[in-house]
């Protein structure tokens, strides 16, 4: 017989953007939500475990559309030197902390292989469900190509042997994208521009041609999935738009023309305000090179302006954090920062309903309604009044349920 759990007297934020529902009752049977009723419509007696949430908020599990649990250090070059067993345990602890923070689904933007997803599914790791990119596609000398100038050997992301997909020309891109799918990728990640931590180049150096990007899109679409792209500036973003990329991330320096193109093509923007905020304040103390700090400051300058521009014209805005090293537990900060532009409710929707649509999971996740998976969190307080509680999620997120299974519970 399937277990029945009934949440009563909850302030319900359903993830769909409507007004919160006071004194709601949500019934979970097995993996799914069976019933959502208001106080006015309450009826009968339900048998099962009753959890009284008087004074607490019930809402969908959070989704982060840009994470790197495998980036266990701020200085990425040191990660391949970590012994495999130590590395796996360090990543596992990050994933377990993520579920405790209320994140029931993560889109890894590169670094983890299929084994971590399997370990979670087989319950060796108590963590969120994972949507994997495995490793990003990058052109020779591109953002993910970490080779030194005096060496030709490719550099792995970690000691498990996850290497970037270095490729040039549509045919190589096509083959490499297919290889990522073979290795377990749920979506294809492309580096369409230089980055803050690029050893050569940086933001403003657009990478991959439109035909190369289109080749990746064609492979992804043939497999029933999509391409996500790392960009900052208009040229790189517009290349991706022309190629049919679905998901743009960062995009801190885009202009009004690009924003309107994104809206017309119904692309998703996943800002990553928290990584710029946190590394801007703490990166130097973690040993970040001065050149990297300067590039970080350059791309951070327009982050809020770009988000506001996209928000004003109704671009679909998801939520991602991109935090690395010892700062990954701060990923809930992304909602608080985004709320400065969007307000608290729409910031929550960005990390629930919109992210579920972006990840192709809207039939199962993102909102609290009958028939969907029971990914639910209980929060001590009202996040519409204080979104900073997600920054302190270890204490303020009291219960986490993933697909009907309670993963964390603080009595």
HUMO-V580775 format. One record per residue. N is the residue number from 1. PHI is phi in degrees with one decimal (* if undefined). D_FIRST is the distance of its C-alpha to the first C-alpha in Angstrom with 1 decimal. Layout:
N;PHI;D_FIRST, N;PHI;D_FIRST
This chain:
1;*;0.0, 2;-72.7;3.8, 3;-69.6;6.5, 4;-115.2;9.1, 5;-125.2;12.7, 6;-118.3;15.7, 7;-93.4;19.2, 8;-117.5;21.9, 9;57.9;25.7, 10;-94.6;25.9, 11;-82.0;29.0, 12;-97.6;27.3, 13;-104.7;29.2, 14;-86.4;27.4, 15;87.7;29.4, 16;-95.3;31.1, 17;97.0;34.3, 18;-78.1;34.2, 19;-60.8;34.9, 20;-63.7;32.3, 21;-104.4;30.2, 22;-77.6;30.6, 23;52.4;28.1, 24;-86.0;25.2, 25;-122.4;21.5, 26;-123.4;19.1, 27;-106.8;15.4, 28;-113.1;13.1, 29;-122.8;9.6, 30;63.7;8.6, 31;-89.3;12.2, 32;-121.1;13.9, 33;-80.8;15.8, 34;-94.0;14.9, 35;-151.8;17.8, 36;-129.9;21.1, 37;-133.1;23.3, 38;-88.2;26.6, 39;-59.9;27.8, 40;-66.2;29.8, 41;-103.8;26.9, 42;-60.6;24.4, 43;-156.4;23.0, 44;65.6;20.7, 45;-123.3;18.3, 46;-104.2;15.0, 47;-87.5;12.5, 48;147.1;11.3, 49;-75.3;13.6, 50;-101.2;17.0, 51;-117.5;19.5, 52;-86.0;22.9, 53;-109.6;25.1, 54;-52.2;28.3, 55;86.2;31.1, 56;-124.2;29.1, 57;-108.5;28.4, 58;-111.7;25.2, 59;-155.9;25.9, 60;-66.2;24.8, 61;-59.3;24.9, 62;-76.9;28.5, 63;-123.6;29.7, 64;-110.8;33.0, 65;-91.7;34.7, 66;-154.6;37.3, 67;-130.0;36.6, 68;-139.0;38.1, 69;-58.0;36.1, 70;-75.6;38.3, 71;-86.3;41.4, 72;-77.8;41.2, 73;-127.7;44.9, 74;-66.9;47.1, 75;-84.2;49.7, 76;-64.6;47.9, 77;-64.0;50.6, 78;-85.0;49.6, 79;-65.7;46.0, 80;-60.8;46.8, 81;-83.8;48.5, 82;-77.1;45.3, 83;-55.5;44.1, 84;-52.5;41.0, 85;-64.4;38.8, 86;-66.0;40.0, 87;-60.7;39.4, 88;-60.4;35.8, 89;-67.1;35.1, 90;-67.4;36.9, 91;-64.0;35.1, 92;-59.6;31.7, 93;-64.9;32.7, 94;-64.3;33.7, 95;-64.0;30.3, 96;-68.0;28.5, 97;-68.2;30.9, 98;-61.4;30.2, 99;-65.9;26.5, 100;-68.2;27.6, 101;-80.1;30.1, 102;101.5;27.4, 103;-93.3;27.9, 104;-96.0;24.7, 105;-142.1;26.7, 106;-129.8;30.2, 107;-105.1;32.7, 108;-76.0;34.8, 109;-90.9;38.3, 110;135.0;39.5, 111;131.6;39.3, 112;-96.4;35.9, 113;-97.4;35.1, 114;-62.1;31.9, 115;-62.3;31.2, 116;-68.9;30.1, 117;-62.9;27.6, 118;-64.6;26.2, 119;-64.4;26.2, 120;-70.6;24.1, 121;-62.8;21.6, 122;-90.8;21.4, 123;67.0;21.2, 124;-79.5;24.6, 125;-119.5;25.8, 126;-86.8;23.9, 127;-141.8;25.3, 128;-71.0;25.2, 129;-68.6;24.6, 130;-115.5;28.1, 131;-111.2;30.3, 132;-101.2;33.2, 133;-104.2;36.8, 134;63.5;37.6, 135;-145.1;41.4, 136;-76.7;43.6, 137;-84.6;46.3, 138;-144.0;49.7, 139;-75.6;53.2, 140;-55.8;55.8, 141;76.6;56.6, 142;-80.9;53.8, 143;-56.8;51.6, 144;-97.0;49.3, 145;-85.5;52.2, 146;-95.6;52.9, 147;-63.9;55.7, 148;-72.1;58.8, 149;-62.6;62.0, 150;-101.9;63.6, 151;-138.0;60.7, 152;-101.7;59.0, 153;-68.9;55.9, 154;-69.6;52.7, 155;-104.5;50.9, 156;-72.9;47.2, 157;-76.2;44.9, 158;-158.2;43.6, 159;-80.1;43.9, 160;-87.9;41.0, 161;87.2;43.4, 162;-86.9;42.2, 163;-107.1;45.4, 164;-66.6;46.3, 165;-92.0;46.8, 166;-78.5;50.6, 167;-153.6;51.8, 168;-138.0;54.7, 169;85.1;55.3, 170;-55.9;52.9, 171;-67.0;52.5, 172;-66.6;51.6, 173;-60.3;49.2, 174;-59.8;47.5, 175;-64.9;47.2, 176;-68.5;46.0, 177;-62.4;43.3, 178;-63.6;42.0, 179;-65.9;42.0, 180;-63.3;39.9, 181;-64.1;37.3, 182;-61.0;37.5, 183;-84.0;36.9, 184;106.6;33.6, 185;-67.3;34.9, 186;-90.6;32.8, 187;-149.0;36.0, 188;-100.5;39.7, 189;-105.4;41.6, 190;-124.1;45.4, 191;-94.0;48.0, 192;-93.6;50.3, 193;-160.5;52.5, 194;-62.9;53.7, 195;-131.5;51.9, 196;-60.5;52.6, 197;-98.2;52.0, 198;-73.4;53.8, 199;-70.1;56.5, 200;-129.6;58.6, 201;69.4;58.8, 202;168.9;56.5, 203;-54.6;55.5, 204;102.9;57.9, 205;-94.4;58.0, 206;-69.7;56.0, 207;-133.3;54.6, 208;69.8;53.7, 209;-82.9;55.5, 210;-59.8;53.9, 211;-60.5;53.9, 212;-66.6;52.1, 213;-63.5;49.5, 214;-64.4;49.1, 215;-61.7;48.5, 216;-64.0;45.5, 217;-62.7;44.2, 218;-62.1;44.6, 219;-63.5;42.7, 220;-62.9;39.8, 221;-63.6;39.7, 222;-62.7;39.9, 223;-94.2;36.7, 224;77.7;35.0, 225;-133.5;35.5, 226;-147.9;38.2, 227;-113.7;40.9, 228;-110.6;41.1, 229;-130.2;44.6, 230;-87.1;46.3, 231;-145.7;49.3, 232;-127.7;51.5, 233;-111.0;54.4, 234;-58.0;55.2, 235;-61.6;56.5, 236;-64.0;53.4, 237;-64.8;51.0, 238;-68.3;53.0, 239;-58.3;53.0, 240;-66.3;49.3, 241;-61.4;49.2, 242;-62.0;51.6, 243;-80.0;49.6, 244;96.5;46.3, 245;-63.5;44.4, 246;-90.2;41.4, 247;-124.8;41.0, 248;-108.1;43.9, 249;-124.2;43.6, 250;71.5;46.1, 251;51.6;48.8, 252;-76.5;50.7, 253;-119.5;54.1, 254;-72.9;53.5, 255;-108.0;55.8, 256;-63.1;55.6, 257;-60.0;56.2, 258;-64.9;53.2, 259;-59.2;50.9, 260;-67.1;51.9, 261;-63.5;51.3, 262;-62.4;47.8, 263;-64.8;47.0, 264;-63.3;48.5, 265;-89.3;46.5, 266;57.7;43.3, 267;-79.0;42.9, 268;-102.6;40.7, 269;-103.8;42.5, 270;-116.0;40.7, 271;-64.5;43.1, 272;-132.4;43.0, 273;-63.8;44.9, 274;-67.1;43.5, 275;-66.2;44.9, 276;-69.9;48.3, 277;-66.0;48.1, 278;-71.3;46.9, 279;-69.2;49.1, 280;-62.1;52.0, 281;-90.5;52.0, 282;-123.5;50.9, 283;-62.5;51.6, 284;-62.4;55.1, 285;-69.1;54.0, 286;-94.4;51.6, 287;91.5;54.5, 288;-64.4;54.3, 289;-62.2;57.5, 290;-58.3;59.9, 291;-63.0;59.8, 292;-68.7;56.0, 293;-61.2;56.4, 294;-64.6;59.0, 295;-67.1;56.8, 296;-60.4;53.9, 297;-63.2;56.2, 298;-62.9;57.3, 299;-77.8;53.9, 300;-72.3;52.6, 301;-56.5;55.5, 302;-104.4;54.2, 303;-59.7;50.4, 304;-71.5;50.2, 305;-62.8;52.8, 306;-65.6;51.0, 307;-62.6;47.6, 308;-62.8;49.5, 309;-61.4;51.2, 310;-67.2;48.0, 311;-64.0;46.3, 312;-64.4;49.2, 313;-101.9;49.1, 314;71.7;45.3, 315;-66.0;44.5, 316;-73.8;40.7, 317;-110.4;40.3, 318;-94.1;37.4, 319;-144.9;37.2, 320;-146.1;37.9, 321;-110.9;39.3, 322;66.7;40.8, 323;-73.2;41.3, 324;-129.9;42.2, 325;56.0;42.8, 326;-76.8;42.3, 327;-101.4;41.8, 328;-67.4;38.4, 329;-71.3;36.8, 330;-94.3;38.8, 331;-61.7;37.1, 332;-65.7;35.9, 333;-62.6;39.7, 334;-56.1;39.7, 335;-66.3;38.2, 336;-65.0;40.9, 337;-67.5;43.7, 338;-65.0;42.6, 339;-64.2;42.4, 340;-62.0;46.1, 341;-102.7;46.6, 342;-98.8;43.6, 343;85.1;42.5, 344;-65.0;39.3, 345;-65.5;37.0, 346;-71.3;38.1, 347;-64.7;37.9, 348;-64.6;34.2, 349;-59.6;33.7, 350;-60.6;35.5, 351;-98.0;32.9, 352;-126.8;29.9, 353;-61.0;30.4, 354;-65.1;33.6, 355;-64.9;32.5, 356;-65.8;29.3, 357;-65.5;31.7, 358;-59.0;34.1, 359;-83.1;31.5, 360;73.2;30.2, 361;-118.7;26.8, 362;-66.5;27.3, 363;-72.4;24.7, 364;-119.4;22.0, 365;-133.6;23.6, 366;100.1;26.4, 367;-137.6;25.6, 368;-97.2;23.1, 369;-154.1;22.1, 370;-57.0;19.2, 371;94.9;17.9, 372;-88.8;19.1, 373;-58.6;17.5, 374;-84.9;17.0, 375;-97.5;20.1, 376;-136.9;21.3, 377;-131.3;23.8, 378;-110.5;25.0, 379;-117.3;28.8, 380;-80.7;31.1, 381;120.6;33.6, 382;-112.6;34.4, 383;-64.5;35.0, 384;-69.1;37.1, 385;-98.3;39.5, 386;-154.8;39.3, 387;-72.3;38.0, 388;-65.9;39.5, 389;-63.7;36.3, 390;-73.9;34.7, 391;-70.1;37.7, 392;-110.6;36.5, 393;-63.6;32.9, 394;-61.1;32.3, 395;-98.7;32.9, 396;-91.5;32.2, 397;-87.2;28.9, 398;-88.6;26.6, 399;-145.1;23.1, 400;-129.2;22.1, 401;-118.6;18.7, 402;-118.8;18.7, 403;52.8;16.2, 404;86.5;13.6, 405;-105.4;14.5, 406;-74.3;17.0, 407;-98.0;20.1, 408;-151.3;22.5, 409;-152.0;22.6, 410;-108.4;25.9, 411;-78.2;25.7
